[in-house]
Amino acid sequence: MQNLVVILGTGGTIAGIAPEGQSDLAYQAAQLPIDALVRAVPELADATLELEQVAQLDSKDMTHALWQTLAQRVHHHLVRAEVQGIVVTHGTDTMEETAYLLQRVLAPAKPVVLTGAMRPASSRHADGPANLADAVALAREPGAHGVLVAMAGSVHGAADVRKAHAHKLDAFGSGDVGPLARFEDDGALRRLRAWPAGDALGVAVLDATPESWPVVEIVTSHAGASGALIDALARGGAKGIVIAATGNGTVHRAIEQALEGAAWADLAVMRATRCCDGAVLDVEGAGAAWPSAGALTPAKARVELMLRLMARREGASAPARPL
């Protein structure tokens, strides 16, 4: 019978500590081990759990090497028959990127739930315990699947979630489409949309040596932009560039000219919008020569382009990304 939830700890604010008397914003992330976080949640006292400390870092410092390790550990536990779901405690700064990478690589048939906190564990009003309780409940939800984010009572899908506020408790949103589900005041889960779906690229797409992953960078289009960054990246060996474009994917002409001039470098280019909400719709106009990232944030578009380049290197085309 599937009743085991595996919790993988990676650090973040949820494991953070602030010096006594200091503001909740002045803390050091990634201080408490995963077992200490679980002990702080009374609702989990009788749950069937398995804990593993995968890493202990502030997620602003997330690395490709840790992404690779995390994907491998999640995959390891997903194939275990007794595992019903997986929870990953994670810092909020790069949570959306990690969620998207795991969804594209694994497209799990079981729930993989990322959660974290906006206040450190030492706060008198810490939000981590409630978020962790929700994440475990979601990991045990019958029929749930895909990579999900549980924060502040809302559930978001990996393709849509983004950190939308710098410091308030309800910091995450899903743009125009809204959350997948919500936890009601009585603890019941109310589903609003379908769980994430898609084809898995497979963990083998992640090159064994993270240092050799293709270099993909983000360049912002803005007033007074120049092509200097494009030229520097092309000369420096970048394989892909995501343009954080204005409006509906429009790109400053100086950047367009630089991209056209860098064609010899075989750069892969994708356009995302720097706007908070809305998808890039392909229409004729500035930037239309390069593919749209749809509703992906620039940070997630970078993950998508990097994975496509890795899949191409493996000799296979990347399946369509989940929407």
Secondary structure, DSSP 4 states (H G I P E B T S, - for coil): ---EEEEEEEESGGG-B--TT--TTS-BSS-S-HHHHHHT-GGGTTS-EEEEEEEEE-GGG--HHHHHHHHHHHHHHHT-TTEEEEEEE--STTHHHHHHHHHHHH--SSEEEEE--SS-TTSTT-SHHHHHHHHHHHHT-TT--EEEEEETTEEEETTT-EE--SSSSS-EE-GGG--SEEE-TTS-EEE-SPPP------GGGS-SSGGGSPPEEEEE--TT--SHHHHHHHHTT--EEEEEEBTTTB--HHHHHHHHHTGGGT-EEEEEE-SSS------SSTTTTS-B-TT--HHHHHHHHHHHHHHHHTTSPPPPPP-
